[in-house]
């Protein structure tokens, strides 16, 4: 089955919380076979865990990372995505609306794979969406 939903870092992070957002967990249960994460999201999650001091929280989050790795296909940031990312960044800069590099990489991964980006940070991707074919959903709502 084809992956349709590209889950942003803030969505995947919900699964590590003691009480994750119920709407996210319900929608994920229904659509879990259609979900994936980007290599950029994997990088952000790994960075977040790695920079923590050793302790129970870090160990817990390492275990969460292992479960995420087993649960989600990780979509690579490839040549096509990087081309789209470069075009998005240049277009946004020319309009005086630069976007964060990691956000443009995640958006480009969704676009290059024909996926819907699932994020709670819709404002972060709004200018990209307005200037591309990026589709978004916010599962918090």
C-alpha positions as CSV (number, residue, x, y, z in Angstrom):
1,X,0.0,0.0,0.0
2,X,1.3,3.5,-0.9
3,X,2.2,5.9,1.9
4,X,-0.1,8.9,1.7
5,X,0.6,10.8,4.9
6,X,4.0,12.3,5.8
7,X,4.0,12.9,9.5
8,X,5.9,16.0,10.7
9,X,8.1,15.9,13.8
10,X,5.5,17.5,16.0
11,X,3.0,14.7,15.2
12,X,5.4,11.8,15.7
13,X,6.6,13.4,19.0
14,X,3.0,13.0,20.3
15,X,3.6,9.2,20.5
16,X,6.3,9.7,23.2
17,X,4.0,11.7,25.5
18,X,2.4,10.2,28.6
19,X,-0.9,11.5,27.3
20,X,-0.8,12.0,23.5
21,X,-3.4,14.0,21.7
22,X,-6.4,11.7,21.4
23,X,-7.3,12.9,17.9
24,X,-3.9,12.1,16.6
25,X,-3.9,8.6,18.1
26,X,-7.3,7.9,16.7
27,X,-6.5,9.1,13.2
28,X,-3.2,7.2,13.3
29,X,-4.9,4.0,14.3
30,X,-7.2,4.3,11.2
31,X,-4.4,5.3,8.8
32,X,-1.2,3.8,10.2
33,X,-0.6,1.7,7.1
34,X,-0.6,4.9,5.1
35,X,1.9,6.9,7.2
36,X,5.6,7.6,6.9
37,X,8.1,10.1,8.1
38,X,10.8,11.9,6.3
39,X,14.6,11.4,6.7
40,X,14.6,15.1,8.0
41,X,12.1,14.2,10.7
42,X,14.2,11.2,11.7
43,X,17.2,13.6,11.9
44,X,15.3,16.0,14.1
45,X,14.1,13.3,16.4
46,X,17.6,11.7,16.7
47,X,19.2,15.1,17.4
48,X,16.7,15.8,20.1
49,X,17.3,12.6,21.9
50,X,21.1,12.6,21.4
51,X,21.6,16.0,22.9
52,X,19.8,15.1,26.2
53,X,21.8,14.3,29.3
54,X,22.0,10.7,30.2
55,X,19.1,9.6,32.4
56,X,15.7,8.0,32.5
57,X,14.1,10.5,30.1
58,X,16.8,9.9,27.5
59,X,16.5,6.2,27.8
60,X,12.8,6.4,27.5
61,X,13.0,8.5,24.3
62,X,15.7,6.2,22.8
63,X,13.2,3.4,23.2
64,X,10.5,5.6,21.6
65,X,13.0,6.2,18.7
66,X,13.4,2.5,18.2
67,X,9.6,2.0,18.1
68,X,9.3,4.9,15.6
69,X,12.0,3.4,13.4
70,X,10.2,0.0,13.4
71,X,6.7,1.6,12.9
72,X,7.3,4.1,10.1
73,X,8.9,3.9,6.6
74,X,11.5,6.7,6.5
75,X,11.2,8.5,3.1
76,X,14.7,9.7,1.9
77,X,15.5,13.2,1.1
78,X,16.6,12.5,-2.5
79,X,17.7,14.4,-5.6
80,X,14.1,15.2,-6.7
81,X,13.1,16.5,-3.2
82,X,16.3,18.6,-3.1
83,X,15.5,20.1,-6.4
84,X,12.0,21.0,-5.2
85,X,13.4,22.3,-2.0
86,X,15.9,24.6,-3.8
87,X,13.1,25.9,-6.0
88,X,10.8,26.6,-3.0
89,X,13.6,28.4,-1.1
90,X,14.5,30.5,-4.1
91,X,10.9,31.4,-4.7
92,X,10.2,32.3,-1.1
93,X,13.4,34.4,-0.8
94,X,12.5,36.3,-3.9
95,X,9.2,37.2,-2.3
96,X,10.9,38.2,0.9
97,X,9.5,35.3,2.8
98,X,12.4,32.9,3.5
99,X,11.4,29.6,5.1
100,X,13.4,27.5,7.5
101,X,15.6,24.9,5.7
102,X,14.3,21.9,7.6
103,X,10.7,22.9,6.9
104,X,11.4,23.3,3.2
105,X,13.1,19.9,3.1
106,X,10.1,18.2,4.8
107,X,7.6,20.0,2.5
108,X,9.7,19.1,-0.5
109,X,9.8,15.4,0.6
110,X,6.0,15.5,0.8
111,X,5.7,17.2,-2.6
112,X,8.2,15.0,-4.4
113,X,6.3,11.8,-3.2
114,X,2.8,13.1,-3.7
115,X,2.0,12.9,0.0
116,X,-0.1,15.0,2.4
117,X,2.0,16.6,5.1
118,X,0.4,16.1,8.6
119,X,1.6,18.8,11.0
120,X,0.3,20.9,13.8
121,X,2.6,23.7,12.8
122,X,0.5,24.7,9.7
123,X,1.6,28.3,10.0
124,X,5.2,27.2,9.5
125,X,4.3,25.7,6.1
126,X,1.6,28.2,5.1
127,X,3.8,30.2,2.7
128,X,5.1,27.1,1.1
129,X,1.6,25.8,0.7
130,X,0.5,29.1,-0.9
131,X,3.3,28.9,-3.4
132,X,3.2,25.2,-4.3
133,X,0.9,22.2,-4.5
134,X,1.6,21.2,-0.8
135,X,-1.4,19.5,0.8
136,X,-1.6,19.7,4.6
137,X,-3.7,18.3,7.4
138,X,-3.7,19.1,11.1
139,X,-4.7,16.0,13.1
140,X,-4.9,18.0,16.3
141,X,-8.2,19.4,15.2
